[in-house]
Amino acid sequence: MKISRDFIFDSSLVLYLPLWKLDGASFMSRDHYGHICTVTGAIRCLNSWFLDGIDDKFLIPHCSILNITSDITFEAWVKRDPAQADVSGVIVCKSWTYDFKVDNDGTLTLAYYNGATWVLLAAAGVVPPNEWTHIARTRAIVGGNTSNILLVNRNPIASGTLTGLPASTTNNVELGRHPGAAVEDYRGLIGEACVYCRRKSPLEIQHNYLATKWRHQ
């Protein structure tokens, strides 16, 4: 894998949104697939986009490549606003299949629906307010369950096995808000976001963190 200033070269990269340089009411993702991302309400800033925690979001229509029910990795640069009204603020979510969010007390949570109930892994108070933070999560299928890790600024901060496998859906992918519902609105900045269809190692995540943090200081 190689990283340049403009693109992360990785065949497993299925969604790459370098929001620090993207502009307009809609734009294409900068991965191999060129997903159309529609902006609602969010405001373009110097190196990121600001979401107001009320109704702002980025929407990417359903496609099969993003309906990931197997191994997966998310990475994002965020700067959360402690004034977020909703308890949870979605960073990226494909409802039922995967959910990655930051609470207004700094709790970082990953979740998915296993066909019977929601299962989650959370780490309390790990995302500081008003400070650029690199957040990541990984998931690997182990038998009929999943092995999960949460990372903050390249460091693993929580891990655990969750029962059951993620559900397959045709829901949209959204950043900043829960898809199809006016809930879990994130307030703060998002600088970039990536989704991979494999479980990346902590060393690979550290590499991305070190290669991209210059944009968010």
Buried (B, 14 or more C-beta within 10 A) or exposed (E): EEBEEEBBEBEBBBBBBBBBBBEEEEBEBBBEBEBEBBBBBBEBBEBBBBBBBEEBBBBBEEBEEBBBBEBBBBBBBBBBBEEBEBEBBBBBBBBBBBBBBBBBEBBBBBBBBBEEEEBEBBBEEBBBBEEBBBBBBBBBBEEEBBBBBBBBBBBBBBEBEBEBBBBEBEBBBBBBBBBEEEEBBBBBBBBBBBBBBBBBEBEBBBBBBEBBBEBBE
